Amino acid sequence: MARLLRSATWRLFPWRGYCSQKAKGELCRDFVEALKAVVGGSHLSTAAVVREQHGRDESVHRCEPPDAVVWPQNVEQVSRLAALCYRQGVPIIPFGTGTGLEGGVCAVQGGVCVNLTHMDRILELNQEDFSVVVEPGVTRKALNAHLRDSGLWFPVDPGADASLCGMAATGASGTNAVRYGTMRDNVLNLEVVLPDGRLLHTAGRGRHFRLGFWPEIPHHTAWYSPCVSLGHRKSAAGYNLTGLFVGSEGTLGLITATTLRLHPAPEATVAATCAFPSVQAAVDSTVHILQAAVPVARIEFLDEVMMDACNRYSKLNCLVAPTLFLEFHGSQQALEEQLQRTEEIVQQNGASDFSWAKEAEERSRLWTARHNAWYAALAMRPGCKGYSTDVCVPISRLSEIVVQTKEDLNASGLTGSIVGHVGDGNFHCILLVNPDDAEELGRVKAFAEQLGRRALALHGTCTGEHGIGMGKRQLLREEVGAVGVETMRQLKAVLDPQGLMNPGKVL
């Protein structure tokens, strides 16, 4: 079926010889002028330094610069740019803040990078319906600053101040996912420019649905639906097109607006840290807290290597040991019960150096250190690049995989640490590697692949939040199987028959 589709669309939309007529890094003058006519000369660049900035993210994948970078100012310009590239057979690479970790913005076939950060308006806030519509240049911090006096907030927090549409494109997650879910649970509608320039509203134009809330019921396991605790979007209208584009990594279209589910700001918040005698004890505590139905909002694990790095980088004075960072949201009375139960559980697992952080400034200091763990790790080996793995397993298998991974890391001779959003079974190894050392880079990639396959063997996934990008395409095939991959290829062929949208990613 897919071969027939590709054959038919090739005859209907033949490749215009863009790559064969010009060397990579070049676009014909007429085409560049056509781009300028859409966005204006000041919003287009073919300078080498600008192209290189847009050909890399935070990953170890080598820079693959586009041939030109454009900054559209509105959705009409994005639509015209897509139609222009589609007619000429020029690849399109969407770009947000460039904070990805799987090479998702690398222009492996050249083409035009569409930087969407100039589209940075908050278009509509529906406080009574707990929703907001934002353009792709709006970051999560900017949105929450805008919401500060509304009694609402957007909790999905991957650490980096990523763009919200970029977070939708990668299916991002983060520290609050254990209670509030991931982007897949919090995106209600998307405005998408398809490869040929047509405009799609995945849930229908202007639809954001009304939500209901049961805030005291915890979402604390990977198999527990966040709709129970966070409100339910009710629609049985056809295929879930929104879900198709969340996590598509720019391979099906350009997301130009997203409608997001908002949440009531918690009445009170308390954070805590506690150290453990072993990795096993820390992870076991995580599992026991979740099994006891304590509605924890965040529960983060840092091994002793990561804790030492954070102490140095963020000027903390925590004990250098496997450590949990926790946070609880709710009423004052509910928090007292949660804190008491949690303290009992962690003490049964040998926790020490247990401390609470109730003041906002103290909590902010702790979570800033956690969010800066990536940079703290990089500081352990200056001049090297970071390689961050990303797997997720059912909570019942979490202790098994984390303990085994720690043993493998100690035996590998590699410099690295373990950190993760263990409340939903997701964790990372941050490995430090000299990108010019082919042998070391090979060992790092082999370690990451072994970890991904171990997660699959435990009925988990090869990526909980970073996405597939360039580096995990083989693991995706192993995860979803031949039929799953072929179905994805058929969908891709229907929506992007020329294969122009972010080529070389996912499939």
VEXDREN-2710 file (C-alpha; in Angstrom, 1 decimal):
% VEXDREN-2710
k/r/px/py/pz
1/MET/0.0/0.0/0.0
2/ALA/2.7/2.5/1.0
3/ARG/4.7/1.7/-2.1
4/LEU/1.7/2.3/-4.3
5/LEU/1.1/5.7/-2.5
6/ARG/4.7/6.7/-2.9
7/SER/4.7/5.7/-6.6
8/ALA/1.5/7.6/-7.3
9/THR/2.5/10.8/-5.4
10/TRP/5.9/10.8/-7.1
11/ARG/4.2/11.1/-10.5
12/LEU/1.8/13.8/-9.2
13/PHE/4.5/15.8/-7.3
14/PRO/7.9/15.0/-9.0
15/TRP/11.1/16.0/-7.2
16/ARG/12.2/19.3/-8.7
17/GLY/15.9/18.5/-8.7
18/TYR/16.7/20.7/-5.7
19/CYS/19.4/18.5/-4.3
20/SER/20.7/17.3/-7.6
21/GLN/21.0/20.7/-9.3
22/LYS/22.6/22.5/-6.3
23/ALA/25.2/21.4/-3.8
24/LYS/24.0/21.2/-0.2
25/GLY/24.4/24.6/1.3
26/GLU/23.1/26.4/-1.8
27/LEU/19.7/27.5/-3.0
28/CYS/19.1/29.1/-6.3
29/ARG/18.8/32.8/-6.3
30/ASP/15.2/32.9/-7.5
31/PHE/14.1/30.6/-4.7
32/VAL/15.9/32.7/-2.1
33/GLU/14.1/35.8/-3.5
34/ALA/10.8/34.0/-3.3
35/LEU/11.5/33.2/0.4
36/LYS/12.3/36.9/1.0
37/ALA/9.1/37.9/-0.7
38/VAL/7.2/35.9/1.9
39/VAL/9.0/36.9/5.1
40/GLY/11.0/40.0/4.2
41/GLY/14.8/40.3/3.7
42/SER/15.4/41.0/7.4
43/HIS/13.8/37.7/8.4
44/LEU/15.9/35.4/6.2
45/SER/19.6/34.4/6.5
46/THR/22.0/32.2/4.6
47/ALA/25.0/33.2/6.7
48/ALA/27.1/30.2/7.7
49/VAL/27.1/31.0/11.4
50/VAL/23.3/31.4/11.5
51/ARG/22.8/28.1/9.6
52/GLU/25.2/26.3/11.9
53/GLN/23.3/27.6/15.0
54/HIS/20.2/26.0/13.5
55/GLY/21.8/22.7/12.5
56/ARG/22.4/21.4/16.0
57/ASP/20.6/20.9/19.3
58/GLU/22.0/19.8/22.8
59/SER/22.8/16.3/21.5
60/VAL/26.1/14.7/20.4
61/HIS/24.8/14.5/16.8
62/ARG/27.1/16.5/14.5
63/CYS/25.9/19.8/13.1
64/GLU/23.9/19.5/9.9
65/PRO/23.1/23.0/8.9
66/PRO/20.1/24.0/6.7
67/ASP/20.6/26.0/3.5
68/ALA/18.6/29.0/4.7
69/VAL/16.8/30.1/7.9
70/VAL/13.6/32.0/7.9
71/TRP/11.6/33.7/10.7
72/PRO/7.9/33.9/9.8
73/GLN/5.8/36.3/11.7
74/ASN/2.4/34.7/11.4
75/VAL/0.6/31.5/10.3
76/GLU/-0.1/32.9/6.9
77/GLN/3.6/33.3/6.2
78/VAL/4.2/29.8/7.5
79/SER/1.6/28.5/5.1
80/ARG/3.1/30.3/2.1
81/LEU/6.6/29.1/3.0
82/ALA/5.4/25.5/3.2
83/ALA/3.6/25.8/-0.2
84/LEU/6.7/27.3/-1.8
85/CYS/9.0/24.6/-0.5
86/TYR/6.5/21.9/-1.5
87/ARG/6.3/23.1/-5.1
88/GLN/10.1/23.2/-5.4
89/GLY/10.8/19.9/-3.5
90/VAL/12.8/21.7/-0.7
91/PRO/13.0/20.0/2.7
92/ILE/11.5/21.9/5.7
93/ILE/12.9/21.7/9.2
94/PRO/10.8/23.3/12.1
95/PHE/12.9/25.0/14.8
96/GLY/11.9/26.2/18.3
97/THR/14.4/26.7/21.1
98/GLY/16.9/24.0/20.0
99/THR/16.9/22.3/23.4
100/GLY/16.3/18.8/22.0
101/LEU/18.5/15.8/22.7
102/GLU/18.1/13.5/19.7
103/GLY/19.2/15.6/16.8
104/GLY/15.7/16.6/15.8
105/VAL/16.7/19.9/14.1
106/CYS/19.6/18.6/12.1
107/ALA/19.1/19.3/8.4
108/VAL/20.4/16.0/7.0
109/GLN/19.2/16.8/3.5
110/GLY/19.7/20.6/3.7
111/GLY/16.6/22.7/3.0
112/VAL/14.9/25.6/4.8
113/CYS/14.8/25.9/8.6
114/VAL/11.6/27.6/9.8
115/ASN/12.4/29.3/13.1
116/LEU/9.0/29.9/14.7
117/THR/10.2/31.9/17.8
118/HIS/9.0/35.2/16.4
119/MET/5.4/33.9/16.7
120/ASP/5.2/34.4/20.4
121/ARG/1.7/35.5/21.3
122/ILE/-0.7/34.1/23.9
123/LEU/-3.7/34.1/21.7
124/GLU/-6.6/33.2/24.0
125/LEU/-7.0/32.4/27.7
126/ASN/-10.2/30.6/28.8
127/GLN/-9.9/30.6/32.6
128/GLU/-13.3/29.0/33.2
129/ASP/-12.5/26.2/30.8
130/PHE/-8.9/25.8/32.1
131/SER/-7.3/26.2/28.6
132/VAL/-5.0/28.5/26.7
133/VAL/-4.0/28.9/23.1
134/VAL/-0.4/29.8/22.4
135/GLU/1.9/30.4/19.4
136/PRO/5.1/28.4/18.9
137/GLY/7.4/31.1/20.3
138/VAL/5.8/31.0/23.7
139/THR/7.9/29.1/26.3
140/ARG/6.6/27.3/29.4
141/LYS/8.2/29.9/31.7
142/ALA/6.6/32.8/29.7
143/LEU/3.2/31.2/29.9
144/ASN/3.4/30.6/33.6
145/ALA/4.5/34.2/34.1
146/HIS/1.5/35.3/32.2
147/LEU/-0.8/33.1/34.3
148/ARG/0.7/34.2/37.6
149/ASP/-2.4/36.1/38.8
150/SER/-5.0/33.8/37.3
151/GLY/-4.9/31.0/39.8
152/LEU/-3.9/28.6/37.0
153/TRP/-0.6/27.2/35.8
154/PHE/0.8/24.8/33.2
155/PRO/2.8/22.1/35.0
156/VAL/4.6/20.1/32.2
157/ASP/8.2/20.9/33.0
158/PRO/11.0/19.2/31.0
159/GLY/13.7/21.4/32.7
160/ALA/14.7/23.4/29.7
161/ASP/12.6/26.5/29.0
162/ALA/11.4/24.9/25.8
163/SER/8.8/26.3/23.5
164/LEU/5.3/24.8/24.2
165/CYS/4.7/23.9/20.5
166/GLY/8.1/22.3/20.4
167/MET/7.2/20.3/23.5
168/ALA/4.0/19.2/21.8
169/ALA/6.0/18.2/18.7
170/THR/8.4/16.0/20.8
171/GLY/5.7/14.7/23.2
172/ALA/7.7/16.2/26.1
173/SER/7.4/15.2/29.8
174/GLY/9.2/16.2/32.9
175/THR/9.3/16.5/36.6
176/ASN/5.6/17.0/37.2
177/ALA/4.4/14.1/35.0
178/VAL/3.8/11.8/37.9
179/ARG/0.8/13.9/38.9
180/TYR/-0.2/16.0/35.9
181/GLY/0.7/13.8/33.0
182/THR/2.8/14.6/29.9
183/MET/2.2/16.8/26.8
184/ARG/0.1/14.0/25.3
185/ASP/-2.3/14.4/28.3
186/ASN/-2.4/18.2/28.2
187/VAL/-2.7/19.1/24.5
188/LEU/-6.3/19.7/23.5
189/ASN/-6.0/21.0/20.0
190/LEU/-3.3/21.9/17.4
191/GLU/-3.1/24.3/14.5
192/VAL/-0.8/22.6/12.0
193/VAL/0.4/23.8/8.6
194/LEU/0.6/20.7/6.5
195/PRO/3.6/20.2/4.0
196/ASP/1.6/21.6/1.1
197/GLY/0.6/24.7/3.0
198/ARG/-2.9/23.7/4.0
199/LEU/-4.1/24.6/7.5
200/LEU/-5.4/21.9/9.8
201/HIS/-7.1/22.3/13.2
202/THR/-6.8/18.8/14.7
203/ALA/-9.8/19.0/17.0
204/GLY/-11.7/21.6/14.9
205/ARG/-11.2/25.3/14.8
206/GLY/-11.5/27.0/18.2
207/ARG/-12.4/23.8/20.1
208/HIS/-11.0/23.5/23.6
209/PHE/-13.6/21.6/25.6
210/ARG/-14.7/22.0/29.1
211/LEU/-12.9/20.1/31.9
212/GLY/-13.9/18.7/35.3
213/PHE/-11.5/18.2/38.2
214/TRP/-11.0/15.8/41.1
215/PRO/-7.7/17.2/42.4
216/GLU/-7.3/14.9/45.4
217/ILE/-7.2/11.7/43.4
218/PRO/-3.6/10.9/42.6
219/HIS/-2.2/10.1/39.2
220/HIS/0.8/8.1/40.5
221/THR/1.5/5.2/38.1
222/ALA/2.2/4.8/34.4
223/TRP/-1.0/2.8/33.9
224/TYR/-3.3/5.2/35.8
225/SER/-5.2/7.6/33.4
226/PRO/-4.4/11.3/34.1
227/CYS/-7.9/12.1/32.9
228/VAL/-9.1/10.8/36.3
229/SER/-7.2/13.4/38.3
230/LEU/-6.8/16.2/35.9
231/GLY/-10.2/16.5/34.1
232/HIS/-11.5/14.8/31.0
233/ARG/-11.7/16.1/27.5
234/LYS/-14.9/14.4/26.1
235/SER/-15.0/13.9/22.4
236/ALA/-15.8/10.8/20.3
237/ALA/-15.5/12.6/17.0
238/GLY/-13.5/10.4/14.7
239/TYR/-9.8/9.8/14.7
240/ASN/-7.6/11.4/17.3
241/LEU/-5.7/13.8/14.9
242/THR/-4.3/15.8/17.9
243/GLY/-2.6/12.6/19.2
244/LEU/-1.2/11.9/15.8
245/PHE/0.8/15.2/15.7
246/VAL/1.9/15.2/19.4
247/GLY/5.2/13.5/19.3
248/SER/5.5/13.6/15.5
249/GLU/8.8/15.6/15.8
250/GLY/8.1/17.9/12.9
251/THR/7.8/15.1/10.3
252/LEU/4.1/15.6/9.5
253/GLY/3.7/19.4/9.6
254/LEU/4.5/22.6/11.3
255/ILE/2.7/23.3/14.6
256/THR/1.7/27.0/14.6
257/ALA/-0.5/27.0/17.7
258/THR/-1.4/24.7/20.5
259/THR/-4.4/24.7/22.9
260/LEU/-3.3/23.5/26.3
261/ARG/-5.0/22.1/29.4
262/LEU/-4.3/24.3/32.4
263/HIS/-4.5/23.3/36.1
264/PRO/-5.5/25.1/39.3
265/ALA/-2.4/26.4/41.1
266/PRO/-1.9/24.4/44.3
267/GLU/-3.0/25.9/47.6
268/ALA/0.3/24.9/49.3
269/THR/3.6/23.3/48.2
270/VAL/6.3/21.6/50.1
271/ALA/9.5/20.1/48.7
272/ALA/11.9/17.6/50.4
273/THR/15.2/15.9/49.9
274/CYS/16.4/12.6/51.4
275/ALA/19.5/10.6/51.0
276/PHE/19.8/6.8/50.9
277/PRO/22.4/4.2/51.6
278/SER/22.0/2.7/48.1
279/VAL/20.4/3.1/44.7
280/GLN/18.2/0.1/45.5
281/ALA/16.9/1.8/48.7
282/ALA/16.1/5.1/46.9
283/VAL/14.2/3.4/44.0
284/ASP/12.4/1.1/46.3
285/SER/11.2/4.1/48.3
286/THR/9.8/5.6/45.1
287/VAL/7.9/2.4/44.3
288/HIS/6.5/2.2/47.9
289/ILE/5.4/5.8/47.9
290/LEU/3.4/5.3/44.7
291/GLN/2.0/2.0/45.9
292/ALA/0.8/3.7/49.1
293/ALA/-1.2/6.2/46.8
294/VAL/0.6/9.2/48.2
295/PRO/-0.3/11.9/45.6
296/VAL/3.3/13.1/45.1
297/ALA/3.7/15.9/42.5
298/ARG/7.4/15.3/41.7
299/ILE/9.7/12.5/42.7
300/GLU/13.2/12.8/41.1
301/PHE/16.2/10.5/41.6
302/LEU/19.8/11.5/41.5
303/ASP/22.6/9.0/42.0
304/GLU/25.7/9.9/44.1
305/VAL/27.7/11.1/41.1
306/MET/24.9/13.4/40.0
307/MET/24.4/14.7/43.5
308/ASP/28.0/15.5/43.8
309/ALA/28.0/17.3/40.5
310/CYS/24.9/19.3/41.5
311/ASN/26.5/20.3/44.9
312/ARG/29.5/21.7/43.0
313/TYR/27.6/23.4/40.2
314/SER/24.6/24.8/42.1
315/LYS/26.4/25.3/45.4
316/LEU/24.2/22.9/47.4
317/ASN/25.4/21.1/50.5
318/CYS/23.4/17.9/50.2
319/LEU/24.9/14.6/51.3
320/VAL/26.7/12.8/48.4
321/ALA/24.6/9.8/48.2
322/PRO/21.7/8.4/46.1
323/THR/19.0/11.0/46.7
324/LEU/15.3/11.7/46.1
325/PHE/13.9/15.2/45.4
326/LEU/10.2/15.3/46.2
327/GLU/7.4/17.8/46.0
328/PHE/3.8/17.7/47.3
329/HIS/0.8/19.9/46.3
330/GLY/-2.5/20.4/48.0
331/SER/-4.2/21.9/51.0
332/GLN/-2.3/22.4/54.3
333/GLN/-4.1/19.5/55.9
334/ALA/-3.5/17.2/53.0
335/LEU/0.2/18.1/52.9
336/GLU/0.6/17.2/56.5
337/GLU/-0.8/13.7/55.9
338/GLN/1.4/13.2/52.7
339/LEU/4.5/14.3/54.5
340/GLN/4.0/12.1/57.5
341/ARG/3.3/9.0/55.3
342/THR/6.3/9.7/53.0
343/GLU/8.7/10.2/55.9
344/GLU/7.6/6.8/57.4
345/ILE/8.2/5.1/54.0
346/VAL/11.6/6.5/53.3
347/GLN/12.8/5.9/56.9
348/GLN/11.8/2.2/56.5
349/ASN/14.2/2.1/53.5
350/GLY/17.1/3.7/55.5
351/ALA/16.8/7.3/54.4
352/SER/19.0/9.9/56.2
353/ASP/19.5/13.6/56.0
354/PHE/15.8/14.1/55.4
355/SER/14.9/17.8/55.1
356/TRP/11.8/19.8/54.1
357/ALA/11.8/23.0/52.0
358/LYS/8.6/25.0/52.6
359/GLU/9.6/28.5/51.6
360/ALA/9.3/29.4/47.9
361/GLU/13.0/30.6/47.7
362/GLU/14.3/27.4/49.2
363/ARG/12.2/25.2/46.9
364/SER/13.2/27.2/43.9
365/ARG/16.9/26.7/44.8
366/LEU/16.4/22.9/44.9
367/TRP/14.5/22.6/41.7
368/THR/16.9/25.0/39.9
369/ALA/19.7/22.7/40.8
370/ARG/17.7/19.7/39.5
371/HIS/17.0/21.4/36.3
372/ASN/20.6/22.4/35.9
373/ALA/21.7/18.7/36.3
374/TRP/22.6/18.6/32.6
375/TYR/25.0/21.4/32.9
376/ALA/26.3/20.1/36.2
377/ALA/27.1/16.9/34.5
378/LEU/28.9/18.7/31.6
379/ALA/31.0/20.5/34.1
380/MET/32.4/17.1/35.4
381/ARG/34.4/16.8/32.2
382/PRO/34.9/20.2/30.5
383/GLY/35.2/20.3/26.8
384/CYS/33.2/17.1/26.3
385/LYS/29.6/16.6/25.0
386/GLY/26.8/15.1/26.9
387/TYR/24.9/12.1/25.7
388/SER/21.6/11.6/27.5
389/THR/19.8/8.3/27.4
390/ASP/16.1/8.2/28.0
391/VAL/14.0/5.1/28.8
392/CYS/10.8/4.4/30.7
393/VAL/9.6/1.1/32.2
394/PRO/6.5/0.0/34.3
395/ILE/7.0/1.1/37.9
396/SER/7.2/-2.6/39.0
397/ARG/10.4/-3.0/37.0
398/LEU/12.0/0.3/37.9
399/SER/14.2/-1.0/40.7
400/GLU/15.5/-3.9/38.5
401/ILE/16.5/-1.7/35.6
402/VAL/18.0/1.2/37.6
403/VAL/20.2/-1.1/39.8
404/GLN/21.4/-3.0/36.7
405/THR/22.1/0.2/34.8
406/LYS/24.1/1.5/37.7
407/GLU/26.2/-1.7/37.8
408/ASP/26.7/-1.5/34.0
409/LEU/27.8/2.2/34.2
410/ASN/30.3/1.4/37.0
411/ALA/31.8/-1.4/34.9
412/SER/31.8/0.5/31.6
413/GLY/34.7/2.9/32.4
414/LEU/32.5/5.7/31.0
415/THR/32.0/9.0/32.9
416/GLY/28.3/9.4/33.7
417/SER/25.5/9.6/36.2
418/ILE/21.9/8.5/36.6
419/VAL/19.0/11.0/37.0
420/GLY/15.3/10.7/36.3
421/HIS/11.7/11.3/36.8
422/VAL/11.3/8.0/38.5
423/GLY/7.7/8.6/39.6
424/ASP/6.5/7.6/36.2
425/GLY/9.3/5.0/35.5
426/ASN/11.4/7.4/33.4
427/PHE/15.1/7.9/33.9
428/HIS/18.3/9.0/32.1
429/CYS/22.0/8.3/32.1
430/ILE/24.0/11.4/31.3
431/LEU/27.3/10.2/29.7
432/LEU/30.2/12.5/29.0
433/VAL/32.1/11.8/25.7
434/ASN/34.8/13.3/23.6
435/PRO/33.0/13.6/20.2
436/ASP/36.4/13.4/18.4
437/ASP/37.2/10.1/20.1
438/ALA/35.4/7.5/17.8
439/GLU/36.1/4.6/20.1
440/GLU/34.7/6.3/23.1
441/LEU/31.7/7.6/21.2
442/GLY/31.1/4.0/20.0
443/ARG/31.1/2.7/23.5
444/VAL/28.6/5.4/24.6
445/LYS/26.2/4.6/21.8
446/ALA/26.5/0.9/22.5
447/PHE/25.7/1.5/26.2
448/ALA/22.7/3.6/25.2
449/GLU/21.4/0.9/22.8
450/GLN/21.8/-1.8/25.4
451/LEU/19.9/0.2/27.9
452/GLY/17.1/0.9/25.4
453/ARG/16.8/-2.8/24.6
454/ARG/16.8/-3.7/28.3
455/ALA/13.8/-1.3/28.7
456/LEU/12.0/-2.9/25.8
457/ALA/12.6/-6.4/27.3
458/LEU/10.9/-5.1/30.5
459/HIS/7.9/-4.0/28.5
460/GLY/8.9/-0.4/28.6
461/THR/9.8/2.1/25.9
462/CYS/13.1/3.3/24.4
463/THR/12.1/6.9/25.0
464/GLY/9.9/8.4/27.6
465/GLU/10.3/12.1/26.6
466/HIS/13.2/12.9/24.3
467/GLY/11.7/11.4/21.2
468/ILE/13.3/9.3/18.4
469/GLY/15.0/11.9/16.3
470/MET/18.0/10.5/14.5
471/GLY/19.4/8.2/17.1
472/LYS/16.6/5.8/18.1
473/ARG/15.1/4.8/14.7
474/GLN/16.3/1.2/15.0
475/LEU/15.0/1.0/18.6
476/LEU/11.6/2.3/17.4
477/ARG/11.4/-0.5/14.9
478/GLU/12.1/-3.0/17.6
479/GLU/9.6/-1.4/19.9
480/VAL/6.5/-1.2/17.6
481/GLY/7.4/-4.0/15.2
482/ALA/7.4/-4.2/11.4
483/VAL/3.6/-3.6/11.1
484/GLY/3.8/-0.6/13.4
485/VAL/6.6/1.0/11.4
486/GLU/4.9/0.3/8.1
487/THR/1.7/1.9/9.4
488/MET/3.7/5.0/10.4
489/ARG/5.3/5.1/6.9
490/GLN/1.8/4.9/5.3
491/LEU/0.6/7.8/7.4
492/LYS/3.7/9.8/6.5
493/ALA/3.3/9.1/2.8
494/VAL/-0.3/10.4/2.9
495/LEU/0.5/13.6/4.7
496/ASP/4.0/14.2/3.3
497/PRO/4.2/12.4/0.0
498/GLN/7.5/14.0/-1.0
499/GLY/9.1/13.3/2.3
500/LEU/10.0/17.0/2.8
501/MET/9.1/17.4/6.5
502/ASN/12.2/17.1/8.7
503/PRO/13.6/14.2/6.7
504/GLY/15.8/11.6/8.4
505/LYS/13.9/11.7/11.7
506/VAL/11.8/9.0/13.4
507/LEU/11.5/6.8/10.3
END
